[in-house]
Amino acid sequence: MDLHDNLSMRRLLTILIMVTLLPACGRNNVEVTVNPESGLQSWKTRDQDFSLELVPLLPDFVRAVFGAKGLPAEVVEAVSAYCVFGTIIRNQADEPLSYDMRTWRYVTADGVEHPARPKSAWVEEWREQGIAFRWTLLYEAQTYAVGDWGQGFTTVKLPPGTQFDLHYSWQQGDRTHERIIRDMACAPATLDN
């Protein structure tokens, strides 16, 4: 093999490596972890400016949290019937950013989009029932200053164990950033032990 052939092979190899790695580089960095005690997966993105962490919560855990707040049994059961995630959002940018969870979509394998149920819808439903409760749920829309973060529960009306892709976005300045976390899942109804 002469020098020209060697350079051509290197170029070809470089192109093949780039083509192989390009799809991975184009995705947001998603770290999937497994809780060793429960076996449940959680997902955390690490874009340069916006961090999103989603931890699926078992219906019994949701019942315990809302029941401990003294809410009526029908409210506790209504929330636990949803696919619930403990959600943490962080601004890791050097300027403010905002999100509006009402634009996020959970897309199931059949291609159907399911919106998250925003905090304001829960609060309004509870207010109509004479219940003054606003805690635990993530605000559906927020602007975070540099270094700010927030956490709370997010809910979507999907059965336990349902798999989906999460389409989410955030705004920074005049730009909207859109990302997808693929192959997520709601917590199962119970843990198989």
Phi, psi and omega in degrees: 000129180271178183300320181296315178297321179297316178295321178297318178297318179297317179298315179299316178298318178299316179296317179298318178297316180297317180296321179293318184274339184304313179301321180292322180290331182284343179273156171291152180284114181246123177258120178257125178239156179241126176290120185295335181278319184260337185080001180283140175274152169227162187231137178222127177262152179223068171287167185296335185241335190232125178245131180230125177238134182230122181240115181292140182246132177296145178306322179296324177294317179298317177301316181297316181297308183287327176295322179294341178275000178080019180283151179301151183304322181293328176289315179301315180291323179298315181290318183291346176283350179269162169280117187242137177235136164286126189234134177232129178239136180229141171265110179254015183271175176258018175208163180298153172218163180220161176221158173223099183301339180293345177266352181285150180225139175257113186255116181279170185303334179278004178086001181279134177269135179237122179281153171290150175271117185286158179306318183300326178292317176298312183299318179295317178300315180292322179300318179296337177268004180081021182252121179260089182219131182226358188281168173076333183271141178289136174300138184287336179216132182212155167244128181249130173287172180305127178084352180289158176206164178210160179214158178168180180272141169245147186228143174218141184280084176225149179291158176306142177079357181296134176263150183197170169250133178264121174258116183227166181208166172209162182243141177218116186062230179260015182249140173253130179252129180241138181219167177226134168254117184268153172060043172275171178207144171291156174297151175290169179298321177212166175272136176275111179247000000 
